Amino acid sequence: MIRRCTSPKDAAYAGYGGRGITVCKRWLNSFENFLADMGPRPQGVSIDRLNNDGNYTPFNCRWATPKQQANNQRRPPAASDEARANISAGLKRAYAEGRGPWQRRRMAAL
């Protein structure tokens, strides 16, 4: 948790420290404070932030199962209308030119 928020060399830094996610000073300076606030880690869970854009603080963290964490992930932004139009136009062009996937399968079967 600390490394991915503080060390640019950490593989996960871009998704944590690189996005401005920090660890509260109380936890950053003392594992005993973290343990007092969160308690020992129960089996089968790991630390999870309730608000994925928020920092690691006692008020924003919980112990969560893998299923709970899977339901609490950042989602990619929805495609814009322009992006959808570009994709649609590209697919239409591919089918018109005989490059659609169904056309390749049909030609392979002949």
GISULKA-V898073 format. One record per backbone hydrogen bond with DSSP energy under -1.0 kcal/mol. NH is the residue of the N-H (numbers start at 1). CO is the residue of the C=O. E is the energy in kcal/mol with one decimal. If there is no record, write none. Layout:
{{NH	CO	E} {NH	CO	E}}
//
This chain:
{{6	2	-1.5} {7	3	-2.8} {10	7	-2.1} {13	10	-1.5} {15	12	-1.0} {16	13	-1.5} {17	4	-1.9} {18	13	-3.4} {19	16	-1.4} {20	17	-1.5} {21	16	-2.4} {24	56	-2.7} {28	24	-2.7} {29	25	-1.9} {34	30	-1.6} {35	31	-2.9} {36	32	-2.3} {37	33	-2.2} {38	34	-3.0} {39	35	-2.3} {45	42	-1.2} {46	64	-2.2} {48	62	-2.3} {50	60	-2.7} {54	51	-2.2} {56	22	-3.1} {57	55	-1.1} {60	57	-1.3} {62	48	-2.1} {64	46	-2.7} {69	65	-2.5} {70	66	-2.3} {71	67	-1.5} {72	69	-1.2} {84	80	-2.5} {85	81	-2.3} {86	82	-2.2} {87	83	-2.4} {88	84	-2.6} {89	85	-2.6} {90	86	-2.2} {91	87	-2.4} {92	88	-2.5} {93	89	-2.3} {94	90	-2.3} {95	91	-2.5} {96	92	-2.4} {97	93	-1.9} {98	95	-1.3} {99	94	-3.7} {104	100	-1.8} {105	101	-2.0} {106	102	-1.9} {107	103	-2.3} {108	104	-1.9} {109	105	-1.5}}
//
